[in-house]
Every structure is written in C-alpha cells, then in structure tokens.
Amino acid sequence: MYVVQTTFRSIQTAANCPRLTKFALHAPKFVEVEFDNGSLYNLSAEYLRIYSPAVDSKIRSVGGDKVISGRRHVGIMSAEPIGNYGVIV
C-alpha cells in the first residue's frame, strides 16, 4: 500500500509542477527563467557554473568538497534546447 501511495503522490507532484513559460538568455551574464505560477528567476553564469549537473564540473577534493575552477569571470555564449526539457548553456 505504501508503494501505491508513494507512486500516486509522485504522479500528483509531477502534474502540479510549474511549467516553463520563458527562457531568455541575457549574454554573457545571466539567463532569465519564468514559470506559469509567476515565479521569475535570474540565474547568473557563475551560479550555473557552480551548480551545473555536468560531470566535468564536479571535481572533488580529498575532503569531499566540490572544487570549481574558472567560475569567477565565466560568461554565457549561447543556449540550445535539448530534448523535451534540457538546455545546453
């Protein structure tokens, strides 16, 4: 029964997720993302560089902390849609 409840909850959550309505590139400093619930976010190039899920951006030190090099003066050159929901920046 727990599995059914968890699955139903995850389906409901996915159905209630806000939909992306606007993705605007303001090169080279940030991207602007807006959702149908009115949420508006300006994501800086440095923020995207640090929190990117890309494998090549995740270098771990001996202590386990994430080390990101080249994040200070990073810029965004372009953005391309990938698949149904991804974006390469």
Backbone as a printed PyTorch tensor [residue, N CA C, xyz], in Angstrom:
tensor([[[  0.8250,  -1.1960,   0.0000],
         [  0.0000,   0.0000,   0.0000],
         [  0.8710,   1.2620,   0.0000]],

        [[  1.9770,   1.2150,   0.7310],
         [  2.8820,   2.3610,   0.7950],
         [  3.4320,   2.7020,  -0.5830]],

        [[  3.7720,   1.6790,  -1.3560],
         [  4.3210,   1.8980,  -2.6970],
         [  3.2900,   2.5840,  -3.5810]],

        [[  2.0390,   2.1770,  -3.4870],
         [  0.9690,   2.7910,  -4.2820],
         [  0.7860,   4.2500,  -3.8810]],

        [[  0.7970,   4.5390,  -2.5880],
         [  0.6500,   5.9150,  -2.1210],
         [  1.8180,   6.7800,  -2.5790]],

        [[  3.0170,   6.2480,  -2.4930],
         [  4.1970,   6.9950,  -2.9200],
         [  4.1560,   7.2680,  -4.4160]],

        [[  3.7770,   6.2760,  -5.1970],
         [  3.6770,   6.4490,  -6.6470],
         [  2.6140,   7.4740,  -6.9880]],

        [[  1.4510,   7.3940,  -6.3500],
         [  0.3780,   8.3470,  -6.6040],
         [  0.8110,   9.7640,  -6.2390]],

        [[  1.5160,   9.9030,  -5.1180],
         [  1.9930,  11.2080,  -4.6850],
         [  2.9870,  11.7790,  -5.6970]],

        [[  3.8820,  10.9440,  -6.2230],
         [  4.8570,  11.4370,  -7.1970],
         [  4.1850,  11.8180,  -8.5090]],

        [[  3.1350,  11.1060,  -8.9050],
         [  2.3890,  11.4740, -10.1150],
         [  1.6810,  12.8000,  -9.8960]],

        [[  1.0600,  12.9840,  -8.7390],
         [  0.3940,  14.2490,  -8.4300],
         [  1.3950,  15.3930,  -8.4160]],

        [[  2.5490,  15.1710,  -7.8220],
         [  3.5680,  16.2080,  -7.7550],
         [  4.0300,  16.5900,  -9.1500]],

        [[  4.2350,  15.6120, -10.0160],
         [  4.6640,  15.8900, -11.3880],
         [  3.5880,  16.6550, -12.1430]],

        [[  2.3270,  16.3480, -11.8780],
         [  1.2300,  17.0340, -12.5590],
         [  1.0980,  18.4740, -12.0810]],

        [[  1.5050,  18.7520, -10.8420],
         [  1.3750,  20.0900, -10.2740],
         [  2.6290,  20.9410, -10.4330]],

        [[  3.6450,  20.4260, -11.0920],
         [  4.8810,  21.1880, -11.2820],
         [  4.6240,  22.3880, -12.1740]],

        [[  5.2220,  23.5220, -11.8410],
         [  5.0620,  24.6900, -12.7140],
         [  5.7230,  24.4490, -14.0600]],

        [[  5.1080,  24.9550, -15.1110],
         [  5.6230,  24.8030, -16.4710],
         [  6.4440,  26.0330, -16.8370]],

        [[  7.5140,  25.8030, -17.5490],
         [  8.3720,  26.8810, -18.0170],
         [  7.6400,  27.6790, -19.0950]],

        [[  7.5570,  28.9900, -18.9160],
         [  6.8950,  29.8370, -19.9090],
         [  7.8720,  30.7450, -20.6370]],

        [[  9.0360,  31.0060, -20.0300],
         [ 10.0020,  31.8990, -20.6610],
         [ 11.4160,  31.5010, -20.2650]],

        [[ 12.2910,  31.4580, -21.2600],
         [ 13.7120,  31.2250, -21.0330],
         [ 14.4400,  32.2240, -21.9070]],

        [[ 15.0310,  33.2350, -21.3010],
         [ 15.6920,  34.2940, -22.0620],
         [ 17.1620,  34.3720, -21.6750]],

        [[ 18.0150,  34.3780, -22.6820],
         [ 19.4510,  34.4990, -22.4690],
         [ 19.8380,  35.9670, -22.5240]],

        [[ 20.4650,  36.4580, -21.4700],
         [ 20.9930,  37.8190, -21.4120],
         [ 22.5150,  37.6860, -21.3590]],

        [[ 23.0780,  37.3560, -22.5250],
         [ 24.5210,  37.0840, -22.6130],
         [ 25.3110,  38.3260, -22.2520]],

        [[ 26.4330,  38.1850, -21.6340],
         [ 27.0710,  36.9690, -21.1500],
         [ 26.8380,  36.7100, -19.6690]],

        [[ 25.9790,  37.4760, -19.0020],
         [ 25.9240,  37.4360, -17.5390],
         [ 24.8900,  36.4940, -16.9260]],

        [[ 23.6670,  36.3650, -17.4880],
         [ 22.6550,  35.5480, -16.8280],
         [ 21.5670,  35.0800, -17.7870]],

        [[ 20.7580,  34.1200, -17.3060],
         [ 19.5570,  33.6940, -18.0110],
         [ 18.3610,  34.0190, -17.1270]],

        [[ 17.2540,  34.3420, -17.7610],
         [ 16.0150,  34.6520, -17.0550],
         [ 15.0410,  33.5120, -17.3190]],

        [[ 14.5020,  32.9310, -16.2360],
         [ 13.5990,  31.7970, -16.3350],
         [ 12.2960,  32.1660, -15.6370]],

        [[ 11.1650,  31.9780, -16.3360],
         [  9.8580,  32.2980, -15.7590],
         [  8.9460,  31.0850, -15.8890]],

        [[  8.1410,  30.8470, -14.8470],
         [  7.2200,  29.7180, -14.8160],
         [  5.7770,  30.2080, -14.7930]],

        [[  4.8370,  29.2980, -15.1140],
         [  3.4310,  29.6790, -15.2110],
         [  2.7900,  30.0520, -13.8750]],

        [[  3.4510,  29.7660, -12.7570],
         [  2.9210,  30.1680, -11.4530],
         [  3.3850,  31.5670, -11.0460]],

        [[  4.0970,  32.2520, -11.9640],
         [  4.5500,  33.6110, -11.7000],
         [  5.9670,  33.7210, -11.1640]],

        [[  6.6050,  32.6000, -10.8720],
         [  7.9820,  32.6290, -10.3690],
         [  8.9290,  33.0830, -11.4700]],

        [[  9.8160,  34.0070, -11.1260],
         [ 10.7930,  34.5400, -12.0660],
         [ 12.1730,  34.4540, -11.4230]],

        [[ 13.1280,  33.8650, -12.1410],
         [ 14.4760,  33.6890, -11.6130],
         [ 15.4920,  34.2280, -12.6080]],

        [[ 16.4770,  34.9450, -12.1060],
         [ 17.6320,  35.3690, -12.8870],
         [ 18.8190,  34.5590, -12.3760]],

        [[ 19.3050,  33.6430, -13.2010],
         [ 20.3880,  32.7500, -12.8080],
         [ 21.6880,  33.2300, -13.4440]],

        [[ 22.6350,  33.6080, -12.6100],
         [ 23.9000,  34.1420, -13.1190],
         [ 24.7490,  33.0320, -13.7280]],

        [[ 25.6690,  33.4290, -14.5740],
         [ 26.5870,  32.4740, -15.2050],
         [ 27.4300,  31.7690, -14.1470]],

        [[ 27.8530,  32.4950, -13.1280],
         [ 28.6530,  31.8890, -12.0590],
         [ 27.8430,  30.8490, -11.2930]],

        [[ 26.5800,  31.1570, -10.9860],
         [ 25.7010,  30.2140, -10.2910],
         [ 25.5330,  28.9380, -11.1170]],

        [[ 25.2770,  29.0940, -12.4110],
         [ 25.0980,  27.9300, -13.2760],
         [ 26.3780,  27.1100, -13.3810]],

        [[ 27.5170,  27.7570, -13.3730],
         [ 28.8020,  27.0560, -13.4350],
         [ 29.0270,  26.2220, -12.1800]],

        [[ 28.6760,  26.7640, -11.0340],
         [ 28.8930,  26.0670,  -9.7640],
         [ 27.9140,  24.9160,  -9.5780]],

        [[ 26.6320,  25.1300,  -9.8890],
         [ 25.5980,  24.1350,  -9.6110],
         [ 25.1870,  23.3190, -10.8260]],

        [[ 26.0040,  23.3000, -11.8570],
         [ 25.7310,  22.5160, -13.0560],
         [ 25.7580,  21.0240, -12.7390]],

        [[ 24.8170,  20.2570, -13.3030],
         [ 24.8670,  18.8090, -13.1120],
         [ 25.8520,  18.1190, -14.0530]],

        [[ 26.5780,  18.8890, -14.8510],
         [ 27.5260,  18.3050, -15.8010],
         [ 28.6380,  17.5620, -15.0670]],

        [[ 29.0250,  16.4300, -15.5990],
         [ 30.0430,  15.5950, -14.9680],
         [ 31.3860,  16.3120, -14.9040]],

        [[ 31.7460,  17.0310, -15.9470],
         [ 33.0630,  17.6710, -15.9680],
         [ 33.1860,  18.8290, -14.9900]],

        [[ 32.0790,  19.2950, -14.4200],
         [ 32.1590,  20.3870, -13.4510],
         [ 32.2310,  19.8830, -12.0150]],

        [[ 32.1810,  18.5680, -11.8180],
         [ 32.1760,  18.0080, -10.4750],
         [ 33.5220,  17.3630, -10.1500]],

        [[ 34.4400,  18.1610,  -9.7120],
         [ 35.7540,  17.6790,  -9.2990],
         [ 35.7910,  17.7260,  -7.7740]],

        [[ 36.0790,  16.5970,  -7.1530],
         [ 36.0900,  16.5150,  -5.6880],
         [ 37.5170,  16.5640,  -5.1520]],

        [[ 37.6630,  17.2500,  -4.0320],
         [ 38.9630,  17.2780,  -3.3630],
         [ 39.0550,  16.0870,  -2.4170]],

        [[ 40.1650,  15.9670,  -1.7250],
         [ 40.3670,  14.8730,  -0.7830],
         [ 39.3290,  14.9340,   0.3320]],

        [[ 38.9720,  16.1350,   0.7830],
         [ 37.9950,  16.2960,   1.8520],
         [ 36.5600,  16.0950,   1.4060]],

        [[ 36.3250,  15.9380,   0.1100],
         [ 34.9800,  15.7160,  -0.3920],
         [ 34.2770,  16.9740,  -0.8550]],

        [[ 34.8760,  18.1400,  -0.6320],
         [ 34.2580,  19.3870,  -1.0690],
         [ 34.3850,  19.5380,  -2.5780]],

        [[ 33.3790,  20.1550,  -3.1750],
         [ 33.4080,  20.3630,  -4.6130],
         [ 34.3120,  21.5430,  -4.9380]],

        [[ 35.2280,  21.3370,  -5.8700],
         [ 36.1570,  22.3790,  -6.2840],
         [ 35.8010,  22.7840,  -7.7090]],

        [[ 35.4420,  24.0400,  -7.9000],
         [ 35.0880,  24.5540,  -9.2190],
         [ 36.1260,  25.5850,  -9.6110]],

        [[ 36.8550,  25.3010, -10.6720],
         [ 37.8340,  26.2770, -11.1400],
         [ 37.2320,  27.0750, -12.2900]],

        [[ 37.6960,  28.2920, -12.4670],
         [ 37.2320,  29.1190, -13.5710],
         [ 35.8050,  29.5820, -13.4390]],

        [[ 35.3670,  29.9080, -12.2420],
         [ 33.9690,  30.2990, -12.0570],
         [ 33.7770,  31.8040, -11.9370]],

        [[ 34.8290,  32.5520, -11.6810],
         [ 34.6990,  33.9830, -11.4030],
         [ 34.2770,  34.8030, -12.6140]],

        [[ 34.9870,  34.6570, -13.7020],
         [ 34.7280,  35.5020, -14.8700],
         [ 34.1450,  34.6870, -16.0190]],

        [[ 33.2380,  33.7880, -15.6810],
         [ 32.6130,  32.9380, -16.6890],
         [ 31.4730,  33.7020, -17.3640]],

        [[ 31.2400,  33.4220, -18.6240],
         [ 30.1600,  34.0650, -19.3650],
         [ 29.3660,  33.0350, -20.1420]],

        [[ 28.1630,  33.3920, -20.5250],
         [ 27.2980,  32.5100, -21.2980],
         [ 27.3280,  32.9780, -22.7460]],

        [[ 27.7320,  32.0890, -23.6440],
         [ 27.8320,  32.4340, -25.0580],
         [ 26.5370,  32.1340, -25.8100]],

        [[ 25.9030,  30.9900, -25.4910],
         [ 24.6860,  30.5950, -26.1980],
         [ 23.8990,  29.6110, -25.3480]],

        [[ 22.6540,  29.3640, -25.7530],
         [ 21.8010,  28.3770, -25.1000],
         [ 21.0290,  27.6390, -26.1840]],

        [[ 21.0400,  26.2990, -26.1110],
         [ 20.3600,  25.4770, -27.1080],
         [ 19.4410,  24.4890, -26.4090]],

        [[ 18.1810,  24.3540, -26.8810],
         [ 17.2850,  23.3530, -26.2940],
         [ 17.7310,  21.9380, -26.6640]],

        [[ 17.6320,  21.0320, -25.7090],
         [ 17.9850,  19.6350, -25.9130],
         [ 16.8260,  18.7740, -25.4320]],

        [[ 16.2530,  17.9810, -26.3080],
         [ 15.1520,  17.1020, -25.9320],
         [ 13.9150,  17.8900, -25.5460]],

        [[ 13.1590,  17.3570, -24.5880],
         [ 11.9060,  17.9840, -24.1690],
         [ 12.0710,  19.0120, -23.0670]],

        [[ 13.1570,  18.9360, -22.3120],
         [ 13.2750,  19.8350, -21.1630],
         [ 14.6850,  20.3340, -20.8860]],

        [[ 15.6720,  19.8790, -21.5990],
         [ 17.0480,  20.2530, -21.3060],
         [ 17.5140,  21.4670, -22.0840]],

        [[ 18.5440,  22.1070, -21.5560],
         [ 19.1630,  23.2550, -22.2100],
         [ 20.6710,  23.1330, -22.0310]],

        [[ 21.3980,  23.2790, -23.1270],
         [ 22.8570,  23.3600, -23.0580],
         [ 23.2120,  24.8300, -23.0550]],

        [[ 23.9470,  25.2570, -22.0200],
         [ 24.3390,  26.6650, -21.8950],
         [ 25.8310,  26.7690, -22.0900]]])
